[in-house]
Amino acid sequence: MLLLVACGRQTASHDSATTVENETTMPAISLLHDEQRKKVEVRVDGALFTAYLYGESLKKPILYPLKSSSGMEVTRGFPLAPRAGERVDHPHQAGLWFNFGDVNGLDFWNNSDSVKGERLQHMGLIRHREIVSLAGGSGAELQVRMDWLTPRHEPLLAETARFVFTATEDARIIDRISTLTALEEQVFFRDNKEGMLGIRVAREMAQPDTEAVLLTDASGRPAKLRQVNNNGVTGKYRGSSGLEGDAVWGTRNQWVRLDGILEGKEVTIAIIDHVANPGHPAHWHARGYGLFAANNFARKAMGGGEEEQNFTLEPGASATFRYRIIIQEGGQLTDSVLNSYATAFAQQYQ
């Protein structure tokens, strides 16, 4: 069954300092729900921007692919749709996702079809439960419910996730607001480097390799030999603290951006950590190989501190995590513009 939502309830407009363009000039966004293929496509003036995928072959729902305003893919294709010249590693890192590496001792982060045998006993998974609402327009919104499950498929957490999609002529923006509610037992997030809001970016947006790695060949299959091949690899991180490159990893920032060149065009991917998030400002899992993640519970694992940054939800208690993802094409997002985005984001979602 296909359900197209091209109009309906509008979300609040963003601050003019952050979107530059007036709401009346913003492109129309439609949501197309394909129940058989278990996905909701997000289209901007008819062109695919991203899709919410919730098939059972995935260990958590994801947004994939993510595209820029002209349609360039800024996310890695492997393992879902491998392209030539990509790194072959971390098959759990696909698209855009939200989970954590140690929840009541279970690893929700590293789970994938490549996990076998005894390791499965330690892996949590997240299952889509239902679509609550879809609304298109200049600001489109998708709201869903998910369950965080133990290896025995027992619900540990209930998640309500709200995705708000907006677009301008040269930018694509996603706000993800996730509320986690503990169910029958206390839920304990132990300080861990594997978390929380993550993107695996296209090879061109990664930072250049210094060691030989395994890449896909022209057919998208893993090559036989490791190599150093940085052709077209142009990425560079910068955090709100002013640190750049590899120095960003593990540091605390309100936002981090990743600048690169795709098909000869300047592209920036930025993630903003909302000021009201537990553990704000996040530590940043900004890996040169292309993992770009905000982690709110990693003071010891990533920051080098002695005290763990743990977080507990008692049965029935909830916590909300809010992130803004910006894909800008044609010109960098400056520090001042990203600071304006962060201010507007804080004001929009209290």
N, C-alpha and C positions, 0 to 999 in steps of 0.2 A: 504494500500500500504506500502510495506517495502522497505526502501532504505538503503543499506549498503555502508558506506564510509570507506574504509580501507587504502586508500592511497591518496596522493594529496599534496597540499601546506603544507609546513612545517613551524612551528613557529621557531623563533630564539631560539637557545639553551641557557640554563641558565648558569650562571657563574659556573666554575668548583668547586669553593669553596663551592657552595651551593648544587650541585647535586651529587658531589663526583664521579659519574660515567660518562664516556665519552658518548656523544650522540649516538655513533654507537652501544653501548651496551644497550641502553635503550629499554624497551619493546615496541612492536607495539600497538598502540591504534586505535580502530575502533569505528565508530559511526553508530548506527542502528536506523533509523527513522521509527517508527510505527505510521503512520498517523491516523489509526483507533483508536488506544489506546491513542493517543495524548502524545507521549513520544519519547525521543531520548535516547537510551541506550549508555553508554560509557563503552567499554570493553577493558581490558588490556590483550593481548595475549588470547583473547576469553572469559576471566572471567569478570563478571560484576563488575565495579568499582562504577558507579553511573548512574542515569538517570535524564534527564530534563523532568519534568512532567508539562503539561499545560492543563489538563482537566478542564472543567467548574465547576466541583464540588469543586475545589480549589479556594481560594480567591486571590491567586497570584501564578505564576509559582515557582516551587521549584526544587532543586536537592535532590533526595531521591531514595534509601538509599545512605549513604556514607560507603564505605568498605575499610578496610586496605588491605595491599598487599597479605595477606593470605585469604582474603574473610570475615573477621569478621566485623559485622555491628557496626559502631561507633555512629550511630544515633538511637534515640528512634523509636520504631515501632508505638506506639500510636500516633495519632488515626487512621493512615492508615492501619497498620498491627500489632495490639497489640500482645505483647508477655507477658508471665507470669512474675510477679514481677515488672512491670513498674508503675511509678506514673501516676495517672489519673488527669491531670490538664492542663490548657492552651492548648486547642485543636488547636489553631492557630499556635502553635510551632511545626512544622513538617519539618524534613530535614534541608536544607540550603536555606535561603531566603534573600531578600533585600527589605526593605520598611521602613516606618516611622509612628510614632504615631500621628503627628499633622501637616497636610499639608492643608493649608487654612481651618483649623478647622476640617478637616476630619481625622478619625483614620484608617490608612491603616494597622496598626500592629495587632490589636486585632480581626480583622474580621475572622469569620469562620462560618460553618453551625450551630453552637450552638447559634449564635446571632439571636435574634428574636425581633419582635415588633418594638417599637419606636426607639430602639438602631440602627436599620438598617439605619435610616435617617442620622446617623453620621459616617457611615462606608464607606470608599473608598475601591475599589478593583482594582486589576491589571490583565489585560487580555492579553494573548499572541496574537499577531497579525500575525506574519509570521516568518519563518526561512529564514534568509538571506543567510547563507552559512554553509556548513559542510566540514571539511577537516580532514582526519585521518593521521596517521603516528606516529613517535616517539614523536611528539608534535601535539595533535589533537585540533581542534578549532571549536566551535559552535558559530554562531552569530545569534541573534534573535532580533525582535522588539516587544515591549509591549506598552500598553496604561494604564496609571493611570487614573481611571475613578471615577467620582462622583457617589453617590447613584442613580442618574438618568441616569447613563451610559454616561455621557458627558465627553469627554477627557480633562484632566487637564494637564497632562504631557505625553510626548512621551519618551520612554526609548529604547535605543539600548544597548543590553547587549552582551558582548563578553566573552565566557568561553574558557580558554586555559587549556588543560589537559596534564600533563606530569607524568611520572612514572619512578621509579628506582626499583631495586630488593626489597627494603624494605620501599619505600615511595610512596605516591600518592599525587599529587599536583594539586590544582585548582587555577587559577587566574581568578577573576571575575572583569571585567572592565565595568562599567555601566555609560552611558552618559544620563542625564536627560535634556530634553528641554521643557521649558514652552511654552504653545500654545497660546491661545487667551487672557489670562489674567495673571496678576502677580501671582506668586506662592510663598507662604510664609511658610517656615519650622520654626515652633516655638519650642524653647528649650523644649525638652521632653525626658523622660527616655526610651521611647519605640522606640528603633532603634538600628542599621540600618541593618548591615550585621549580621545575626544570625544563629546559629546552635542549635538544641536541641539534646543533646548527649544521648547515651545509659545509662541505669541505672547504669551500672558498672563504667562508667566514671564520674558520678556525685560525689559530696562530700557527706559523710555520713550525714544522717538526725539526728536532735536532737529532733524533735517532731514527733508524730504519723501522718501518711499521708495515703491517700487512694491509694492502689496498685491494680494491676490486679491480678486475680487468675490464676490457672494453665491453664485455657481455654482462657485467655486474656481478660476476662470480669472484670469490676470493682468489687472488693470484697465488702462485706457488712460492714466490720468494718475497721476503721483506725488502723494502727499499725506502730511501729518502727521496720524495718527489714533492716539492713545494710549488710546483707550477700553479699559478693562480691563487695560492693560499695567502690571504692578505689580512686576516683578522687581528684586531688589537683591542684589549679591554681598557676601560677607564672607569674608575669609581668616583662617587661623590666626594670621597676623601682626597682626591687628586692623584692617587696612585694609578699606575698604568701597567699593562702587560701582565706578566706572571706575578708581579707584586700584589695584584688585586686578590689573589686566592687567599681565603681564610680571613680577610679583613672585614670590618663592619662598615656598611655603607647604606645610605637611604636608597640609592639607586646605583646600578652599574650599566654601562652601555658597551656594546661590541660593534666596532666600526670595521667595514671591509668593502671590497669591490666585487660586485657580481655583474658579469657580462658588461664590463666597462663602466658600470654605474656605482656611485657611492651608495652604500646601504648601511643603516644603523639599526641594531636591535637593542632595545633598552628594557629593563625590568625595574619597576619601582616597588619597594616594600612599604606598605601603608603604615603610618605612624602608630595606629592603634593595634597592629598585629602583636600577639604575644612574642616576646623576644626581640622586638624591634630595637635598633636596626639589625637586619639580618647579617650573618656571615655569608660570604659568597664563594660558592663552589665553581669558580671561574677557571675551568681547565683549558689549557691551550689546545687540546685535541678536539674541542668542540662542545663539551658539556658546559652549560651556562645555567646556574641554579642559585636560588636564594634559600638559605637555610636559617631558620629562626631558633634552632636548638642545637648549637654546636660550639659553645664557648670553649670547652676543653678540647674537643676533637679537632677543631679548626683554628681556634684562636690561641691555643697554647696556654690557656689559663689552667689553674689547679682546680677550680670549682666547676663542677658539671652544671650545665644549663638544662636541667630536666623540667618536665612539665606534666602535670597530673590533672585528669578529669575524673571527678567522682561520678558515680552512676546518675544519669539524668542531666549532668552538667554539660554545657556547650562552650565552644570557642570558635571564633570566626577569624579567618585569614583572608586578606585582601591583597591582590597584586595587580599591577597594570603592566601590560606588555605592549610596546610600541615598535612598529616596523616602519622606518622612515626611509624613503628612497629619494636620492638626489640632494646631497648636502647633509653634513653632520648635524646631529642634535647637540647643541652646545650645552655647557653646564647650566647656564642661566635659563635656557628653555626647559631643560629637564627639571630644574628646581621649580619652575612655574607649573609644570605638569604635576610634580609631587604635591605642591600646595593645593592645586585644584582637586587632585585625587583625594587628599585628606579631607577637604571640605565636602566633597560629593558623597562620600560614604563615612558616616560617623560611627 
